[in-house]
Amino acid sequence: MKTKYALVMTTTNTKKNGKKIINALLKKKIAACIQLFPIESFYTWEGKVNEDKEFILFIKSKASLYNQIEKIVLKNHEYTTPEIIQVPINKGSTAYLSWITEVTKGK
């Protein structure tokens, strides 16, 4: 069975950049809801271990809109190689999933 809904995650270095991405996605009706959280990230980049304060975005949408989400995130993101990953939503409240369908475009 193909998953109809998904959570897409990305991280940003500033709350301002996160809000820019959020506004672009909501304006185009590509996402139903986006949450923004401050986090600490630990990662290896260009051979060095890094520790940074970032913001993570949880983007709730239809799985079929992933390519459009990725395009908008890349267009508005400040990172060269931003994290953009999709996690399928296999189950959820019928009312909540119906709301995602209602407020986002496409199939």
KOLDREN-630317 format. One line per 5 residues: number of its first residue (from 1); their letters; for each residue z, x, y of C-alpha. Coordinates in steps of 0.05 Angstrom, whole numbers, plus 32768, in hexadecimal, padded with zeros to 4 digits. Each point is the difference from the previous one (the first is absolute). Example, Ala and Ser with C-alpha at 12.3 -4.5 7.8 and 13.67 -1.06 7.14 Angstrom:
REM KOLDREN-630317
1> as> 809C,80F6,7FA6  7FF3,801B,8045
REM end
This chain:
REM KOLDREN-630317
1> mktky> 8000,8000,8000  7FEC,801C,8044  8039,8005,8032  7FF3,7FD4,803D  8036,801D,802E
6> alvmt> 8017,8046,8011  8030,802A,8029  7FDE,8039,8025  802B,8038,801A  7FF4,8034,8034
11> ttntk> 802D,802F,8028  7FFB,8014,8049  8023,8034,802B  8012,7FD0,8038  8014,7FB7,8007
16> kngkk> 7FCB,7FFA,8036  7FC9,8014,7FD0  801C,7FD1,7FCC  7FFD,7FC6,8031  7FB8,8012,8013
21> iinal> 7FEC,7FFA,7FB6  8029,7FC0,7FF8  7FDF,7FDF,803C  7FBA,8013,7FE9  800C,7FE4,7FBA
26> lkkki> 801F,7FBF,8018  7FCC,7FF5,8035  7FC8,8004,7FCC  8028,7FD3,7FD0  7FFE,8037,7FCB
31> aaciq> 804C,7FFC,7FF3  8031,7FC7,7FFC  803F,8027,800E  8010,8048,800F  8045,8020,7FFF
36> lfpie> 8010,8042,8023  803B,802B,7FEA  8019,8045,8016  8002,8031,7FC5  8008,8049,7FF0
41> sfytw> 7FC5,801F,7FDB  8001,8040,7FD6  7FBC,801B,7FEB  7FD5,803D,7FF6  7FC8,800A,8033
46> egkvn> 7FD3,803E,8005  802E,8026,7FD1  8040,7FF2,8025  8039,7FD0,7FF1  800C,7FD2,803B
51> edkef> 8035,7FCE,8014  7FEF,7FCE,8036  8019,7FBF,801E  7FC9,7FCC,7FF9  7FF4,7FB6,7FFF
56> ilfik> 7FE7,7FDB,7FC3  7FD6,7FC1,8004  8002,7FCC,7FC9  7FC0,7FD8,8008  7FFD,7FBE,7FD9
61> skasl> 7FB9,7FE6,7FF4  7FCB,7FED,7FCE  7FEB,8037,7FD1  7FB8,7FF1,8012  800D,8016,8048
66> ynqie> 8015,8047,7FEE  7FC0,8021,8017  8005,7FDE,8044  804A,8013,8006  7FEF,8049,7FF0
71> kivlk> 7FC8,8001,8033  802D,7FE5,8038  803A,802E,7FED  7FD2,803D,8001  7FE2,7FEB,8043
76> nheyt> 8044,7FF8,8021  8029,8036,7FDD  8016,8042,801F  8003,8027,7FBE  7FC4,8026,7FE3
81> tpeii> 8011,7FE9,7FB9  802D,7FC3,8004  8021,7FE1,7FC4  7FDD,7FBF,7FF1  8011,7FE3,7FBC
86> qvpin> 7FFB,7FBB,7FE1  8034,7FE3,7FD0  7FED,7FBF,7FDD  802D,7FC4,8008  8001,7FE2,7FBA
91> kgsta> 8031,7FC8,800F  801F,7FE0,803C  8017,7FBF,801E  7FC8,7FCD,7FFD  800E,7FE9,8047
96> ylswi> 8000,8048,801B  7FBF,8014,7FDC  7FDF,7FBF,8018  8014,8013,8047  7FDF,8044,7FF8
101> tevtk> 7FC0,7FDC,7FEB  8006,7FD0,803B  8008,8034,8037  7FD0,8036,7FE8  7FB4,7FFD,7FFF
106> gk> 7FD2,8005,7FC5  8008,7FEE,7FB7
REM end
